[in-house]
Each structure stands twice: as structure tokens, then as C-alpha cells.
């Protein structure tokens, strides 16, 4: 695989700059701007977790974690499935995992 295979070129970016796409992207990036939500997403990049496990990772109260997860779900950044009585959360896809990983790498190198 060449290094440029994962990099969008100018024509690729032009396809995704409609008003709706920009609005959705702005919402998604806004979700990453909150430290608790970013911690939750970073934990989910490592694998699925339920609310109890995410509460421990976030260091926040369960109701607050549930609210953050709801916002992340509405923004399309996480998905949820039922496992018995538990709700198990995961990142919405590899593109979300890459976004979270890259933003954390960029911050670590800053």
C-alpha cells in the first residue's frame, strides 16, 4: 500500500463539500471537542463496552455518561446494541476509529 492511498486528493474532497456534508462534519467534530466524549470514543476504539465500563473510563457519573453517549449516537459516531439487559456501545465504523486515533496522535505530537 502506498502512503497516499489513505489520503484524499482535491477531487475527492470536492465531492464532499456540499452544505449538508459540511454541516454533518461540523457536528461530528464538535462532538470530539468535549473531553468526556473524546475519552469515551477513545475507549471504544479499543473495543465494545457497556455503560458501566464507560463510566469508569470517563470518570463521570452514569447519567452524564449516558447523556454523552446519546449525543454521540445522534451524531453517528457510536452505535449501540442490546445484550440481555445491557446496552453495549461501539464506534460507528472504522472511519470514526481513524478520526479519533488521528486527532489523538495529532494532539500528542503537538
C-alpha positions as CSV (number, residue, x, y, z in Angstrom):
1,X,0.0,0.0,0.0
2,X,1.3,3.4,-0.9
3,X,1.3,6.2,1.6
4,X,-1.1,8.3,-0.5
5,X,-3.7,5.5,-0.6
6,X,-5.4,6.8,2.6
7,X,-5.1,10.5,1.7
8,X,-7.9,12.2,-0.1
9,X,-6.9,14.3,-3.1
10,X,-8.5,17.6,-4.1
11,X,-11.1,16.0,-6.3
12,X,-12.2,13.6,-3.6
13,X,-12.6,16.5,-1.2
14,X,-14.7,18.5,-3.7
15,X,-17.2,15.6,-3.8
16,X,-17.8,16.0,-0.1
17,X,-18.1,19.8,0.4
18,X,-21.8,20.2,-0.1
19,X,-23.6,22.2,2.6
20,X,-25.2,19.1,4.2
21,X,-21.9,17.2,4.4
22,X,-20.1,20.2,5.9
23,X,-22.9,20.6,8.5
24,X,-22.7,16.9,9.5
25,X,-18.9,17.1,9.6
26,X,-19.0,20.2,11.8
27,X,-21.4,18.4,14.2
28,X,-19.2,15.3,14.3
29,X,-16.1,17.4,15.0
30,X,-18.0,19.4,17.7
31,X,-18.7,16.1,19.5
32,X,-14.9,15.5,19.7
33,X,-14.4,18.9,21.3
34,X,-15.7,17.6,24.7
35,X,-13.1,15.9,26.9
36,X,-15.6,13.3,28.3
37,X,-16.9,12.4,24.8
38,X,-13.4,12.1,23.4
39,X,-12.4,9.8,26.3
40,X,-15.5,7.7,25.6
41,X,-14.6,7.4,21.9
42,X,-11.0,6.6,22.7
43,X,-12.1,3.8,25.0
44,X,-14.5,2.5,22.3
45,X,-11.7,2.4,19.7
46,X,-10.2,-0.3,21.8
47,X,-13.4,-2.3,21.8
48,X,-17.1,-2.5,22.7
49,X,-18.1,-1.5,26.3
50,X,-21.2,-1.1,28.3
51,X,-22.2,2.0,30.2
52,X,-20.7,0.7,33.5
53,X,-17.3,0.2,31.8
54,X,-17.5,3.5,30.1
55,X,-18.4,5.3,33.4
56,X,-15.2,4.0,34.9
57,X,-13.1,5.2,31.9
58,X,-14.7,8.6,31.7
59,X,-14.6,9.3,35.5
60,X,-18.0,10.8,35.3
61,X,-21.4,9.9,36.8
62,X,-23.5,7.4,35.0
63,X,-26.3,9.8,34.0
64,X,-23.7,12.2,32.4
65,X,-22.1,9.3,30.5
66,X,-25.5,8.2,29.2
67,X,-26.2,11.7,28.0
68,X,-22.8,11.9,26.2
69,X,-23.4,8.5,24.6
70,X,-26.8,9.7,23.4
71,X,-25.3,12.7,21.8
72,X,-22.5,10.6,20.2
73,X,-25.2,8.2,18.9
74,X,-27.3,11.0,17.4
75,X,-24.1,12.4,15.7
76,X,-23.5,9.0,14.1
77,X,-20.2,8.4,16.0
78,X,-21.3,5.4,18.1
79,X,-23.7,2.5,17.7
80,X,-25.5,0.5,20.4
81,X,-26.8,-3.0,20.6
82,X,-28.7,-4.8,23.3
83,X,-27.0,-7.7,25.1
84,X,-29.6,-9.0,27.5
85,X,-30.3,-6.1,29.8
86,X,-27.1,-4.3,28.9
87,X,-26.6,-1.8,26.2
88,X,-23.2,-2.3,24.5
89,X,-21.6,0.6,22.7
90,X,-19.0,0.6,19.8
91,X,-17.6,3.2,17.4
92,X,-19.8,3.5,14.4
93,X,-17.2,2.2,12.0
94,X,-13.5,2.2,11.0
95,X,-13.7,5.8,9.7
96,X,-14.7,7.0,13.2
97,X,-11.9,5.0,14.8
98,X,-9.4,6.5,12.4
99,X,-10.7,10.0,13.1
100,X,-10.4,9.6,16.9
101,X,-7.0,7.9,16.6
102,X,-5.6,10.6,14.3
103,X,-6.9,13.5,16.4
104,X,-5.2,12.0,19.5
105,X,-2.0,11.4,17.6
106,X,-2.0,14.9,16.4
107,X,-2.6,16.2,19.9
108,X,0.2,14.0,21.3
109,X,2.6,15.3,18.7
110,X,1.7,19.0,19.3
